[in-house]
Protein backbone atom coordinates (compact mmCIF):
# COMPACT_ATOMS: atom_id res chain seq x y z
CA UNK A 1 0.00 0.00 0.00
CA UNK A 2 1.64 3.22 -1.13
CA UNK A 3 0.97 6.90 -0.85
CA UNK A 4 1.55 9.77 1.54
CA UNK A 5 0.18 10.01 5.04
CA UNK A 6 -0.66 13.53 6.09
CA UNK A 7 -1.60 15.16 9.37
CA UNK A 8 -4.94 16.90 8.96
CA UNK A 9 -5.02 18.65 12.34
CA UNK A 10 -3.21 21.53 13.93
CA UNK A 11 -3.02 20.20 17.49
CA UNK A 12 -1.73 16.85 18.79
CA UNK A 13 -5.01 16.02 20.50
CA UNK A 14 -6.80 16.15 17.15
CA UNK A 15 -4.31 14.17 15.08
CA UNK A 16 -5.76 12.34 12.13
CA UNK A 17 -4.15 10.13 9.55
CA UNK A 18 -5.00 9.70 5.90
CA UNK A 19 -3.33 7.54 3.30
CA UNK A 20 -3.88 8.00 -0.39
CA UNK A 21 -4.47 4.73 -2.19
CA UNK A 22 -6.40 3.50 -5.21
CA UNK A 23 -9.93 2.52 -4.17
CA UNK A 24 -9.34 -0.96 -5.62
CA UNK A 25 -6.68 -1.57 -2.96
CA UNK A 26 -9.27 -1.40 -0.17
CA UNK A 27 -11.61 -4.25 0.70
CA UNK A 28 -14.29 -4.72 3.31
CA UNK A 29 -14.71 -8.33 4.40
CA UNK A 30 -18.07 -9.11 5.96
CA UNK A 31 -19.00 -12.70 6.74
CA UNK A 32 -15.89 -14.05 5.06
CA UNK A 33 -13.48 -14.98 7.87
CA UNK A 34 -9.85 -14.63 6.95
CA UNK A 35 -10.40 -13.43 3.38
CA UNK A 36 -8.15 -10.46 4.04
CA UNK A 37 -5.24 -12.88 4.51
CA UNK A 38 -5.33 -13.92 0.86
CA UNK A 39 -6.06 -10.40 -0.38
CA UNK A 40 -3.45 -8.48 1.59
CA UNK A 41 -0.58 -10.60 2.89
CA UNK A 42 2.60 -11.35 1.00
CA UNK A 43 5.63 -13.53 1.55
CA UNK A 44 7.91 -12.23 4.29
CA UNK A 45 5.41 -9.84 5.87
CA UNK A 46 5.81 -8.90 9.53
CA UNK A 47 2.33 -8.58 11.01
CA UNK A 48 2.25 -6.25 14.00
CA UNK A 49 -0.84 -6.52 16.20
CA UNK A 50 -1.94 -3.65 18.40
CA UNK A 51 -1.77 -4.55 22.07
CA UNK A 52 -3.83 -4.40 25.23
CA UNK A 53 -7.46 -3.31 24.95
CA UNK A 54 -6.68 -2.28 21.36
CA UNK A 55 -5.77 -5.83 20.38
CA UNK A 56 -7.57 -6.88 17.15
CA UNK A 57 -8.49 -10.27 18.59
CA UNK A 58 -10.72 -11.26 15.69
CA UNK A 59 -7.94 -10.66 13.17
CA UNK A 60 -5.48 -12.67 15.27
CA UNK A 61 -7.91 -15.59 15.57
CA UNK A 62 -8.53 -15.59 11.82
CA UNK A 63 -4.80 -15.50 11.21
CA UNK A 64 -4.12 -18.42 13.54
CA UNK A 65 -6.96 -20.41 12.00
CA UNK A 66 -5.94 -19.87 8.38
CA UNK A 67 -5.52 -22.96 6.22
CA UNK A 68 -2.48 -21.50 4.53
CA UNK A 69 -0.27 -18.45 5.04
CA UNK A 70 2.30 -16.80 2.78
CA UNK A 71 5.86 -17.98 3.29
CA UNK A 72 8.00 -16.62 6.13
CA UNK A 73 5.24 -14.48 7.65
CA UNK A 74 5.79 -13.48 11.31
CA UNK A 75 3.42 -12.09 13.95
CA UNK A 76 4.50 -9.53 16.56
CA UNK A 77 2.25 -9.24 19.60
CA UNK A 78 2.60 -7.18 22.77
CA UNK A 79 0.65 -7.14 26.02
CA UNK A 80 -2.37 -9.39 25.45
CA UNK A 81 -5.62 -9.41 27.43
CA UNK A 82 -7.43 -11.96 25.28
CA UNK A 83 -7.39 -15.74 25.02
CA UNK A 84 -6.52 -15.68 21.31
CA UNK A 85 -3.01 -16.91 22.06
CA UNK A 86 -3.86 -18.92 25.17
CA UNK A 87 -4.01 -22.70 25.24
CA UNK A 88 -1.57 -25.32 24.10
CA UNK A 89 -2.37 -25.52 20.40
CA UNK A 90 0.70 -24.69 18.31
CA UNK A 91 0.55 -21.48 16.31
CA UNK A 92 1.08 -21.68 12.54
CA UNK A 93 3.63 -18.88 12.29
CA UNK A 94 6.56 -17.51 14.31
CA UNK A 95 5.59 -15.30 17.27
CA UNK A 96 7.61 -12.27 18.38
CA UNK A 97 7.20 -9.85 21.26
CA UNK A 98 9.03 -7.37 23.47
CA UNK A 99 7.93 -9.34 26.54
CA UNK A 100 6.09 -12.40 27.80
CA UNK A 101 3.18 -10.98 29.75
CA UNK A 102 -0.16 -12.70 30.27
CA UNK A 103 -0.86 -15.67 27.98
CA UNK A 104 2.45 -15.11 26.18
CA UNK A 105 4.34 -16.46 29.20
CA UNK A 106 3.31 -20.03 28.37
CA UNK A 107 4.36 -19.54 24.75
CA UNK A 108 7.77 -18.30 25.87
CA UNK A 109 8.19 -21.31 28.16
CA UNK A 110 7.65 -23.71 25.26
CA UNK A 111 9.97 -21.80 22.94
CA UNK A 112 7.17 -20.64 20.62
CA UNK A 113 7.67 -16.98 21.49
CA UNK A 114 10.85 -15.16 20.55
CA UNK A 115 11.70 -12.10 22.62
CA UNK A 116 13.14 -8.94 21.09
CA UNK A 117 14.67 -7.14 24.10
CA UNK A 118 13.84 -3.48 23.62
CA UNK A 119 12.42 -0.41 25.27
CA UNK A 120 8.69 0.07 24.70
CA UNK A 121 9.28 3.42 23.00
CA UNK A 122 11.68 1.74 20.56
CA UNK A 123 9.42 -1.05 19.29
CA UNK A 124 8.34 0.70 16.08
CA UNK A 125 11.89 1.58 15.05
CA UNK A 126 13.23 -1.91 15.58
CA UNK A 127 10.38 -3.58 13.71
CA UNK A 128 11.09 -1.37 10.72
CA UNK A 129 14.71 -2.49 10.88
CA UNK A 130 13.66 -6.14 11.07
CA UNK A 131 11.24 -5.96 8.13
CA UNK A 132 11.85 -2.87 6.00
CA UNK A 133 8.87 -2.16 3.72
CA UNK A 134 7.23 -5.41 4.90
CA UNK A 135 5.40 -4.26 8.06
CA UNK A 136 1.63 -4.84 8.15
CA UNK A 137 -0.07 -3.37 11.26
CA UNK A 138 -3.27 -5.00 12.52
CA UNK A 139 -5.36 -2.46 14.44
CA UNK A 140 -8.76 -2.11 16.09
CA UNK A 141 -10.82 1.03 15.51
CA UNK A 142 -14.28 2.47 15.95
CA UNK A 143 -16.75 2.72 13.05
CA UNK A 144 -16.11 5.71 10.79
CA UNK A 145 -17.76 9.06 11.26
CA UNK A 146 -19.54 10.90 8.45
CA UNK A 147 -16.19 11.91 6.98
CA UNK A 148 -14.62 8.45 7.07
CA UNK A 149 -12.49 8.84 10.23
CA UNK A 150 -12.07 5.99 12.71
CA UNK A 151 -11.01 6.51 16.34
CA UNK A 152 -8.32 4.36 17.95
CA UNK A 153 -10.48 4.31 21.06
CA UNK A 154 -8.81 3.36 24.33
CA UNK A 155 -5.29 2.49 23.16
CA UNK A 156 -2.61 4.09 20.99
CA UNK A 157 0.57 2.02 20.79
CA UNK A 158 3.52 1.31 18.49
CA UNK A 159 1.22 0.37 15.59
CA UNK A 160 0.26 4.03 15.24
CA UNK A 161 3.86 4.94 14.47
CA UNK A 162 4.04 2.21 11.85
CA UNK A 163 1.12 3.54 9.80
CA UNK A 164 3.40 5.90 7.92
CA UNK A 165 5.75 3.14 6.80
CA UNK A 166 3.36 0.20 6.53
CA UNK A 167 3.14 -1.82 3.36
CA UNK A 168 -0.53 -2.32 4.23
CA UNK A 169 -2.85 -1.83 7.21
CA UNK A 170 -5.70 -4.14 8.21
CA UNK A 171 -8.38 -2.90 10.62
CA UNK A 172 -10.92 -4.62 12.81
CA UNK A 173 -13.79 -2.13 12.85
CA UNK A 174 -15.50 -2.82 16.17
CA UNK A 175 -18.78 -0.99 16.73
CA UNK A 176 -18.19 -1.09 20.52
CA UNK A 177 -14.89 0.79 20.42
CA UNK A 178 -15.67 4.25 21.82
CA UNK A 179 -14.71 7.48 20.10
CA UNK A 180 -12.21 9.21 22.36
CA UNK A 181 -9.53 11.88 22.20
CA UNK A 182 -7.19 9.32 20.62
CA UNK A 183 -5.89 9.96 17.10
CA UNK A 184 -8.21 9.19 14.21
CA UNK A 185 -7.41 7.25 11.06
CA UNK A 186 -9.12 7.80 7.75
CA UNK A 187 -10.64 4.80 6.00
CA UNK A 188 -8.24 5.39 3.11
CA UNK A 189 -5.41 4.11 5.33
CA UNK A 190 -6.78 0.56 5.35
CA UNK A 191 -6.08 -2.12 2.78
CA UNK A 192 -8.84 -4.25 4.32
CA UNK A 193 -11.38 -4.06 7.12
CA UNK A 194 -13.37 -6.63 9.09
CA UNK A 195 -16.48 -5.62 11.01
CA UNK A 196 -16.98 -6.93 14.55
CA UNK A 197 -19.00 -6.16 17.66
CA UNK A 198 -17.47 -6.95 21.05
CA UNK A 199 -16.98 -4.88 24.21
CA UNK A 200 -13.54 -3.74 25.35
CA UNK A 201 -12.02 -6.37 27.62
CA UNK A 202 -12.49 -5.70 31.32
CA UNK A 203 -9.19 -6.04 33.13
CA UNK A 204 -9.51 -6.99 36.78
CA UNK A 205 -6.47 -6.70 39.00
CA UNK A 206 -5.11 -9.69 40.83
CA UNK A 207 -6.19 -9.77 44.45
CA UNK A 208 -4.01 -7.73 46.77
CA UNK A 209 -3.10 -8.88 50.25
CA UNK A 210 -1.43 -7.43 53.31
CA UNK A 211 1.97 -7.45 51.63
CA UNK A 212 0.79 -5.25 48.76
CA UNK A 213 -1.08 -2.95 51.13
CA UNK A 214 2.06 -2.34 53.19
CA UNK A 215 4.14 -1.70 50.07
CA UNK A 216 1.50 0.78 48.90
CA UNK A 217 1.56 2.58 52.24
CA UNK A 218 5.34 3.02 52.12
CA UNK A 219 5.24 4.06 48.45
CA UNK A 220 2.46 6.62 48.86
CA UNK A 221 4.46 8.29 51.64
CA UNK A 222 7.22 8.99 49.09
CA UNK A 223 4.87 10.83 46.72
CA UNK A 224 4.34 14.52 47.32
CA UNK A 225 1.15 16.51 46.71
CA UNK A 226 1.17 18.07 43.25
CA UNK A 227 3.32 15.32 41.76
CA UNK A 228 2.89 13.94 38.26
CA UNK A 229 2.79 10.17 38.59
CA UNK A 230 3.36 7.12 36.43
CA UNK A 231 1.92 3.72 37.37
CA UNK A 232 0.88 0.63 35.46
CA UNK A 233 -1.77 -1.99 36.05
CA UNK A 234 -1.94 -5.01 38.32
CA UNK A 235 -2.48 -5.73 41.98
CA UNK A 236 0.29 -3.52 43.30
CA UNK A 237 -0.40 -0.42 41.15
CA UNK A 238 -4.08 -0.75 42.06
CA UNK A 239 -3.46 -0.51 45.81
CA UNK A 240 -0.80 2.18 45.36
CA UNK A 241 -3.29 4.29 43.39
CA UNK A 242 -5.87 3.77 46.11
CA UNK A 243 -3.32 4.86 48.72
CA UNK A 244 -2.66 8.05 46.75
CA UNK A 245 -6.34 9.04 46.66
CA UNK A 246 -5.85 11.25 49.72
CA UNK A 247 -3.24 13.40 47.97
CA UNK A 248 -4.04 16.66 46.18
CA UNK A 249 -3.12 18.35 42.92
CA UNK A 250 -1.97 15.15 41.25
CA UNK A 251 -1.31 14.80 37.52
CA UNK A 252 -0.91 11.55 35.59
CA UNK A 253 1.61 10.90 32.80
CA UNK A 254 1.50 7.17 32.18
CA UNK A 255 1.50 4.95 29.12
CA UNK A 256 -0.91 2.60 30.90
CA UNK A 257 -3.53 3.29 33.58
CA UNK A 258 -6.03 1.11 35.39
CA UNK A 259 -8.94 1.63 37.74
CA UNK A 260 -6.66 3.47 40.16
CA UNK A 261 -7.36 6.52 37.99
CA UNK A 262 -10.97 6.34 39.20
CA UNK A 263 -9.77 6.19 42.81
CA UNK A 264 -7.74 9.37 42.31
CA UNK A 265 -10.69 11.13 40.69
CA UNK A 266 -13.23 10.05 43.31
CA UNK A 267 -10.85 11.04 46.10
CA UNK A 268 -10.43 14.54 44.68
CA UNK A 269 -6.71 13.94 44.19
CA UNK A 270 -6.48 14.97 40.53
CA UNK A 271 -5.44 18.38 39.30
CA UNK A 272 -8.31 20.02 37.43
CA UNK A 273 -6.11 21.71 34.82
CA UNK A 274 -6.11 20.84 31.11
CA UNK A 275 -4.23 17.67 30.21
CA UNK A 276 -3.78 16.80 33.86
CA UNK A 277 -4.09 13.19 32.74
CA UNK A 278 -2.07 11.99 29.73
CA UNK A 279 -2.15 8.30 28.84
CA UNK A 280 -1.60 5.93 25.92
CA UNK A 281 -3.88 3.12 27.07
CA UNK A 282 -6.55 2.52 29.68
CA UNK A 283 -7.23 -1.02 30.87
CA UNK A 284 -9.78 -1.76 33.54
CA UNK A 285 -13.52 -1.80 34.20
CA UNK A 286 -16.42 -0.48 32.17
CA UNK A 287 -16.67 2.31 34.76
CA UNK A 288 -13.12 3.34 33.86
CA UNK A 289 -13.90 3.33 30.14
CA UNK A 290 -17.03 5.43 30.67
CA UNK A 291 -15.04 7.88 32.80
CA UNK A 292 -12.32 8.25 30.16
CA UNK A 293 -14.90 8.97 27.46
CA UNK A 294 -17.07 11.32 29.54
CA UNK A 295 -14.10 13.32 30.83
CA UNK A 296 -12.35 13.41 27.45
CA UNK A 297 -9.16 12.06 29.04
CA UNK A 298 -6.24 12.76 26.72
CA UNK A 299 -5.05 9.58 24.98
CA UNK A 300 -1.85 10.09 23.04
CA UNK A 301 0.64 7.91 21.15
CA UNK A 302 3.42 6.26 23.12
CA UNK A 303 6.00 8.29 21.23
CA UNK A 304 4.45 11.51 22.56
CA UNK A 305 4.43 10.40 26.20
CA UNK A 306 7.87 8.80 26.08
CA UNK A 307 9.63 11.53 24.12
CA UNK A 308 12.76 12.53 26.06
CA UNK A 309 12.04 16.23 25.72
CA UNK A 310 8.50 15.74 27.02
CA UNK A 311 9.62 13.63 29.96
CA UNK A 312 12.38 16.11 30.75
CA UNK A 313 9.88 18.97 31.01
CA UNK A 314 7.81 17.40 33.82
CA UNK A 315 8.38 18.77 37.31
CA UNK A 316 7.98 16.50 40.34
CA UNK A 317 7.64 13.41 38.16
CA UNK A 318 7.34 10.25 40.25
CA UNK A 319 7.74 6.98 38.39
CA UNK A 320 6.60 3.85 40.23
CA UNK A 321 7.39 0.47 38.69
CA UNK A 322 7.20 -3.15 39.80
CA UNK A 323 10.04 -5.66 39.67
CA UNK A 324 10.72 -9.37 40.00
CA UNK A 325 14.10 -9.02 41.73
CA UNK A 326 16.59 -6.42 42.91
CA UNK A 327 20.21 -7.28 43.61
CA UNK A 328 22.28 -5.89 46.47
CA UNK A 329 23.65 -3.07 44.33
CA UNK A 330 20.19 -1.92 43.22
CA UNK A 331 20.04 -3.51 39.77
CA UNK A 332 16.49 -4.39 38.74
CA UNK A 333 15.14 -7.48 36.98
CA UNK A 334 11.62 -7.14 35.59
CA UNK A 335 11.95 -9.81 32.92
CA UNK A 336 12.96 -13.30 34.05
CA UNK A 337 12.35 -15.83 36.78
CA UNK A 338 13.96 -19.23 37.18
CA UNK A 339 11.31 -20.86 34.99
CA UNK A 340 11.88 -18.46 32.11
CA UNK A 341 10.92 -15.12 30.60
CA UNK A 342 7.72 -13.66 32.08
CA UNK A 343 8.03 -9.88 31.82
CA UNK A 344 9.65 -7.27 29.65
CA UNK A 345 11.78 -4.15 29.63
CA UNK A 346 8.85 -1.95 28.68
CA UNK A 347 9.23 1.70 29.57
CA UNK A 348 10.72 1.11 33.02
CA UNK A 349 14.32 2.31 32.44
CA UNK A 350 13.22 5.42 30.53
CA UNK A 351 10.56 6.42 33.03
CA UNK A 352 12.69 5.84 36.13
CA UNK A 353 15.58 7.83 34.66
CA UNK A 354 13.23 10.64 33.63
CA UNK A 355 11.94 10.83 37.20
CA UNK A 356 15.50 11.19 38.48
CA UNK A 357 16.14 14.08 36.11
CA UNK A 358 12.87 15.80 36.96
CA UNK A 359 13.14 18.70 39.42
CA UNK A 360 11.74 17.24 42.63
CA UNK A 361 11.12 13.88 40.96
CA UNK A 362 11.63 10.39 42.34
CA UNK A 363 12.14 6.95 40.82
CA UNK A 364 10.64 4.11 42.82
CA UNK A 365 10.77 0.33 42.35
CA UNK A 366 8.29 -1.80 44.30
CA UNK A 367 8.26 -5.53 44.97
CA UNK A 368 7.30 -8.08 47.64
CA UNK A 369 10.37 -9.25 49.55
CA UNK A 370 9.78 -12.94 48.77
CA UNK A 371 8.36 -15.37 46.22
CA UNK A 372 7.27 -19.01 46.33
CA UNK A 373 5.45 -18.67 49.61
CA UNK A 374 8.39 -16.99 51.33
CA UNK A 375 10.94 -19.62 50.35
CA UNK A 376 12.76 -17.38 47.88
CA UNK A 377 14.05 -13.88 48.50
CA UNK A 378 13.43 -11.25 45.83
CA UNK A 379 16.32 -9.22 47.20
CA UNK A 380 19.17 -11.27 45.74
CA UNK A 381 22.92 -11.37 45.30
CA UNK A 382 22.71 -12.17 41.58
CA UNK A 383 19.81 -11.51 39.25
CA UNK A 384 18.19 -14.45 37.49
CA UNK A 385 19.55 -14.89 33.98
CA UNK A 386 22.07 -12.09 34.54
CA UNK A 387 19.70 -9.72 32.75
CA UNK A 388 19.42 -6.15 34.01
CA UNK A 389 16.21 -4.28 33.16
CA UNK A 390 17.13 -1.05 34.95
CA UNK A 391 20.65 -0.06 35.93
CA UNK A 392 21.46 0.44 39.60
CA UNK A 393 22.14 4.09 38.80
CA UNK A 394 18.53 4.52 37.65
CA UNK A 395 16.73 3.90 40.94
CA UNK A 396 16.19 6.23 43.91
CA UNK A 397 14.05 4.06 46.19
CA UNK A 398 13.36 0.34 46.54
CA UNK A 399 10.20 -0.51 48.50
CA UNK A 400 9.12 -3.82 50.00
CA UNK A 401 6.61 -4.59 52.73
CA UNK A 402 9.49 -4.26 55.20
CA UNK A 403 10.31 -0.66 54.40
CA UNK A 404 12.11 1.71 52.05
CA UNK A 405 15.73 1.60 50.92
CA UNK A 406 16.83 5.11 49.93
CA UNK A 407 19.71 4.54 47.52
CA UNK A 408 20.35 8.18 46.67
CA UNK A 409 23.97 9.11 47.18
CA UNK A 410 24.86 5.79 48.77
CA UNK A 411 28.00 3.77 48.06
CA UNK A 412 27.77 0.15 46.96
CA UNK A 413 28.46 -1.06 50.51
CA UNK A 414 25.81 1.27 51.92
CA UNK A 415 23.33 0.13 49.29
CA UNK A 416 23.91 -3.48 50.28
CA UNK A 417 23.07 -2.76 53.91
CA UNK A 418 20.01 -0.70 52.99
CA UNK A 419 18.64 -3.43 50.73
CA UNK A 420 19.27 -6.23 53.21
CA UNK A 421 17.35 -4.10 55.68
CA UNK A 422 14.17 -4.36 53.59
CA UNK A 423 14.59 -8.04 52.71
CA UNK A 424 12.48 -10.62 54.52
CA UNK A 425 14.02 -11.13 57.99
CA UNK A 426 14.47 -14.87 57.44
CA UNK A 427 16.65 -14.21 54.38
CA UNK A 428 18.86 -11.44 55.73
CA UNK A 429 21.55 -13.69 57.20
CA UNK A 430 21.93 -15.54 53.93
CA UNK A 431 22.30 -12.27 52.03
CA UNK A 432 25.06 -11.14 54.37
CA UNK A 433 26.97 -14.42 54.09
CA UNK A 434 29.94 -14.45 51.71
Order of alpha helices (4+ residues) and beta strands (2+ residues): beta-beta-beta-alpha-beta-alpha-beta-beta-alpha-beta-alpha-beta-beta-alpha-beta-beta-beta-alpha-beta-alpha-beta-alpha-beta-alpha-beta-alpha-alpha-beta-beta-beta-beta-beta-alpha-beta-beta-beta-beta-beta-beta-alpha-alpha
